[in-house]
Amino acid sequence: MIRDNFRPLISQNKTAVASLCFAIALFSLFIIGRPQVFLNSNIYMAVFVMMPAYVFLTLSLVFVVTAGEIDLSFPSIVGLTAWIFALAANSGLNLFLCFVIAVIVGALAGSINGILITKFKLSALVTTLGMNFLYRGLINIAVQGYGIDLSNTENTILSKIFTGTLGENFPVQIIWALIFAIFCWLLYNRHTFGAHIKSIGDNKDSSKEMGINVDRTKIAAFVFIGIASAFAGVMTNLVSLSFYPTTGDGFMLFVLAAVFVGGTPTWGGVGTITGAFIGAAVISFLETGIISLGLTGFYTQFFYGLIIILSLLSHRFNKGKNRY
């Protein structure tokens, strides 16, 4: 009886369940391999400090990928918004205003991507890759390789709200990650925006005939990931109390892996927010787990690449017949 009740739920969330099973298997391996590390709460608190940045970027990227596009510029938008926040904070502006300015810059960067792709009919892959280099180049030209000290943001109200601790060492930013995940789930599964995103990714021409403004919806998806990138950039600044020209550089491989591990395929029309959240958690712990098992950091990129390829193969075998 119980099994029959769970069957429809499992059937409707196969990709998320598969991601969860993968996560359980991976964490079981880590616990068996290094119980002294993964049965200690300190390792989880340490990873939770930066995991929210992966969550913000991964969940927002699901909307773009589901719409049948891709965004490779988000690492540099993280850096761009972090730089703008650092400049504004050091100029003496109110930190909340600095945060708003960073979010606006992120939204503008995302809208530029969306406009170039929809109005000028440029390839999303090439366009966002080009913008990734352009934004990073702009940052490097401006700062000439120098970082910006943000020790003046330590113990401020903004810092405590976004990167403080609950109790002794529980990072408050993980609460923001959960709130964002719930918001994305509702937007993706219970709002017309999510329905339009899925429809466009499934069949753009049919969506136009249904009255959906395809260009506007796609632009909104790119704006959304631009805003999420701003959140990630500001959080990164507040955690490290500094800005570096390389801020955001390391996110691309991790976030793409999290999206695909989470069960969102590359062809559009389908995706999962729950699976993406699980994927972000898996990717956040993967490097720590690899090193704790006694392997060197040189193995991390190998395993990230392997996971992406295996995820794509899994999507192809599970969904390919329905998509082509």
PyMOL commands that set and color helices and strands:
alter all, ss='L'
color gray80, all
select helices_A, chain A and resi 2-12+14-33+35-38+41-48+51-66+74-90+95-118+124-143+151-153+157-163+173-189+192-202+204-209+214-240+251-261+273-292+299-323
alter helices_A, ss='H'
color red, helices_A
select strands_A, chain A and resi 148-149+165-166+170-171+242-243
alter strands_A, ss='S'
color yellow, strands_A
deselect
rebuild
show_as cartoon
